[in-house]
Amino acid sequence: MDDYQYDCPSADIDMLAHVITDLFPEQTQFAERIDDEGRTSLVIHYIAMRFGSGARRITIDVRFDAATLARYRALPVRMHARSYAVLRAYVEATLGSLEEAYANKETVPRTVEIEMGEDFA
């Protein structure tokens, strides 16, 4: 049984969610969203247990530049590994910066945005 929730109608965005699933605790929700300007995002909702005495709901909005996402979608599937690695590196860095903020007794934000640009595809 999969303990994660996926609401990603596009197969490629769903795959991107699966690539980073193991970075998050069970019960994390991954959702594909399209904003008013037509930009696609992979929105991650999870409960962080390590930032204080109680659970904290955090949202990470991974936004894809439209042209970059189009290039990614045009690539053959066998060429997606580099994009997976870039996405994973960005998400890991973001999680690391949240942990660093907490360790420095700074306020950990409830919402974080990651802009996926040229280096993604």
BELNORMO-V82991 format. One record per run of one state. SS is the DSSP state (alpha for helix, beta for strand, coil for the rest). FROM is the first residue (numbers start at 1). TO is the last residue. Records with the same first field share a line. If there is no record, write none. Layout:
SS = FROM-TO ; FROM-TO
//
This chain:
coil = 1-4 ; 8-10 ; 24-28 ; 35-39 ; 49-55 ; 65-65 ; 75-76 ; 80-80 ; 104-110 ; 117-117 ; 121-121
beta = 5-7 ; 29-34 ; 40-48 ; 56-64 ; 111-116
alpha = 11-23 ; 66-74 ; 77-79 ; 81-103 ; 118-120
//
